[in-house]
Amino acid sequence: MDPTAKITNSNLVSKLDSGDLGQLKEAQEGVNDYLRIRAREDGFARGIMEARPVTPDQFTKQVDTDMPCIVKDMEPNSTGAFSIPFGQGAGDAYMGAPRYRIMFRRNSTERYRTDIAKLYTYDADLKDLFSDLLLKDLMDEEDRKFIGRVDTMLGDLDDSDTSTNSRLNTVGAMGFVTVGAVSRESLFHARGGTVSTNRHLPPSKNLCNVLFLNEVAALGRDSLGGDIAENVFTNGWTETNIAGLPTLATIKTDLVPNLTMYTFSDPKYLGDFLIAEDVTVSFKKEDYWIMLRAYELIGASIKNEAGASKAQFNGSRTEWVPSAGSSS
């Protein structure tokens, strides 16, 4: 055990006794030695979206709500160019751009509390330990909301019915398809979901779980290539790319199922991740209680339906655009 932990706990109480009862601290990694029960990781949503700070003066007043929000402009459509006969002029078209609203929400953990007397009995630095746990809890909430929105946007598996698949109607390609068993061919077919849309967005990053990496690593020598296959067998999967794209691998198999890979376009084509108040841990002393809570104020949107796709590695290969060919 860390011999300085009890001193650290005592110092924390001393600072709280100094009169600064509402001090705010950024969440940080715990460094003391204690028995871990489960693996935890930082959020993957922040690795896919571009998290950008904003300030309250950027909030926009709205008629229908007093909730904090920001209104952004969206790229408009144009009618295209065409040939005209000599001596004739072109017609007129309206020049403007649509807008959309990003609503902010506060995420928070429970308020944790303990008797100050008990703080002196721990070998672990409880402040750092809980700061780390609460930081991960908030990022888990970010990931859950993010992937839930993506799943809703992409629709049902292999849904080529234009009467039920709104994404297919809007961007001209399905968002969630089967691509067959894991192979060189299916991995490259999986990255075609965004570029197959009528917006032709290039893929930028993959998201899968760590178990899926084992499936990729188990590919034969013909699929991986001689030297790579030998290195993978000896050292495991150490590459950062799959099918030419940077790949995030998460341990959160409850959010990202096995045999599933998401592909995302560049964040500028996808949506917004705005941070008004970044993850903060608040400490407070009241009588003989010490209390701790973590919170944040963020605004996120996934506005472009063409900016993501999802491939399931089983069944038969389904084309992203139904008219391009039937399942084989």
N, C-alpha and C positions, 0 to 999 in steps of 0.2 A: 504494500500500500504506500501511497505517496505520503512521506512524513510531514509535508507542508500543508496537506489538505485541511487538517484541523485548524492550523493557523489561518489559512485562507477563509474558512468558515467564520472564525472569530473576527477577522478583519471586516468581513461583510457586515456582521452585526454592528461593529463599531461605526462603520460608515453610515448605516441606517440610523444609528443613534445620534449622529451629528446634526440631524435636523433636515437633511435633504431626503425627505420621505418619498418623493415622487421621481427619483432619478431614473433616467432611461439609459439602457445599455443595448448595444447591438448584439444580436445573438451570435454566439461563437462556439467553436468546437471544444468539447470537453477533453481534457488531456490526462485525467487521472486514471489509475488502474482500478477497474471494477469488472465484475462478471457480466459479460454481454449475454443477452437472452436471444436476440434476433438481429439480423442484419438490417441496416437502414441506409438509405442513400439520399443524395440531393435530388431535387425534382428534375424530371426530363422536360417539362413544359418550357422552362427557362433556357434549355439547351436547343429548343426548336424555334421558339419565338424570340424576337429581339426585345429584351426587356429594356425599356427606356424610362428615365425619370421624368416626371412632370411636377408642376407646382400648382397650388390651389388657384392662383390667378389665371390659370388656363381653363378652369372650369367654366362652362357656358350655362347661363340662366335659361331655363325652359318654362313654358307655360303650363305643361301638363304634369310636372313633377318638380319637387325641390331636392331630389337626389343629385349628388355631384355627378357631372358627366362632361364629356368633351365631344364636340361635333367636328367631324373631319370630312374633307372633300374626297370624292372617289373619281378615278379615271373614267371619263365619259366614252361613249361609243362615237365613231364617225361613220359617215355613210359611204366612204371609199371614193376613189377617183374613177373617172370615166372619160371617154373620148367624146368630143363635141364637134359638130361641123364648123368650118370656118365661117365667121360672120355671125355666130350665135354665142350668147353668153350662157353661163351655168346658172342654175337655180339657186335659191337661198335655203339654208338650213339653220336651225336654231343652235347657238353656241352657249353651252352651259355644262354643268357637271352635277351629278347627284351627290347627296351627302348622307352620312350615317352617324349614328350616335353610339358612343362608348360609355356605358354605365359603370360607375365605380361601386365596389362593395368592400366591406370590411370583413376580413377573415380573422378569427380569434380562437385561441385555445381556451380550455377551462382555466379558472383561477386556482392555482395550486397553493396550498398553505401548510404550514407546520408550526409547532411550538418552537420558539427560539431555543429553549433548553435542549431540545432533541438535536438541534443542528450541531452541537458540540460533540455528539457521540459518533458522527460519521467520519470514516477515513476518506471517503470520496468527497470531492468538491461538488456539493449539490448544486451550486449556482451554475457552474459550467456544464455539469451533467444534464440538468433540466433545460438549460439554454439550448443545448444541442438537440435534445429530444423534441422540444417545442418547435424549433426551427424545422426539423424534418416533418413534424405533424402539419405545419402550415404548407410546406411544399407538397406533401401528400394530397392536401385539399386542392391545391392548384392543379396538380396532375389529374386528379379525379374529375374536376370540372372541365379541364381541357380535353381529355380523351373522350369524355361523355359528349361534349359538343361535336367533336370530330365524328364520332360514330353516328350521331343523329344526322349530321350533314351528309355523310357518305351513303346512308341508306342500307337496305337489306342485301344480303349476299345474292349475287347473280340475278338481281332484279332488272330485267330488260323490258318491263311493262311500263310504257310511257304514261299510263294512267295512274300509276302508283309511285313512280320514281321521279320525283321533282328535279333531282340533280341531273338525270339523263335529259330531261326536257330543257334544262337551263344551259348546260355546258356541253351536251352532246356525247357524253361518255359516262359509263357506270363508275361508281366510286368504290365498290367492294366486289371482288370477283375471286373465283378459284383459279389457280394457275398450275395445278398439278403438283406432283411430288417435288421435293427440293432437288434442283439440278441447275446446271449452268443456264440452261434455256429458261427455266421458270424464274430464276432470280433476275434475269434481264427483262423478262416479260413483266415482272412485278413493278419495275420502275417506270413503266409506260403509262401509268394511270393519269398523270397530270398533263403530259405532252399530248395525249390522245384527245383531250378536250378541244373545243373550238377556240380556246384561249391559248393553247399551245405552250403551257408553262413548263420550262425545263425542271426536272427533279433536282433537289438540292441535298436532301438528307433522309436517311432511313431511321426507323424506330422499330426495335424488336425486343424480345426478352432474352435473357442469358441462355436459356435452354435452346433457343433457336440457333445460337451460335454453335452448339454441339451438332445440330443437324447439318449445318454448313460445313463444319470441320470434318464430318464423316463422309463427305463426298470423295469419290475415287480419284485416282491419280489423273485420269483423263480429264476430269472436270476442273480440278484445282491446278493442275500443272505439276510437273515432276518435282522441282525443288520446293515449291510451296507445300505440296502434299507431304513431303518428307519432314519439313519443318513443323507443320501442324501436328503430325503424328507424334513428334518428339516433344514439342513445347506447348501444344494446344493452340487454340485460335488466338493469335496476337495481333491480327490485322485490325486496322481502324476503318477499313472500307469494305463494303460488299457491293458487287456489281458496279464498282467505280464510284460509289457514293459514300460519304462519311456516314457512319452508323452509330447510333446510340443504343446500347443494350441495357435494359433495366431489369432489376430483380423483382419488379412489381408484376408478377404473373397474374394477379387478380385484375389488373388494368389492361395489360397487354398479353393476350393469350399466346400459348405456344403455337407454332406453325403459322404465325401471323406476322406480317411485316407492313408497317405504315410507311408511306413515302410522302415527303412534303416538299413543296417548292420553296424558293427563297422567302424569308419572312416578309419582304416588301410586297409579295404577291399574296400573302396569306391573311394577315390581320394585324392586331395590335396587342401588345402587352405593356401597359403603362403603370408605373409605380409612383403613387402620390406619397405613400409612407411605406418604406421598406420594412422588412421583418424587424421588429423591435421587441425586446423583453423588458417589461416594467417590474421593478421591485418596490415593495412597500412594506413598512413596519407599522403595525397597529397594536398597541398594548404589548402583549407577549407573543403575537403572531407575526410571522413573516410570510408575505404573499408574493406570488410570481405569476405573470401572465404574458403571453406572446400575442402580437397582433400585427396586421398590415392593412394598407388601403391600396387596392389595385383595381385597374380597369382593363378588361381583356375582351377581345372580339375575334372571331374567325369569320370574316365577311365574304371571302372569295371561295365559292364552292369548288372551283377548279384547282384550289391550292393544295389538295391532299388526296390520297388514294390509299386503299387497303387491299392487301392480297392475302389469301389463305392458301397454304401450301398442301392441298389435298384435292381429291376429285380430279376432274379433267380441266384442261385449259379452256378458259372462257375469254373471249375477246373483250377489250374495254369498250369498243364501239360495236354494238350488236350487228349492224349492217355490214361490218367488215368481215364477217364470217361467223359461223355457228360454232358451238363447243365441239371439240374434237377429242 
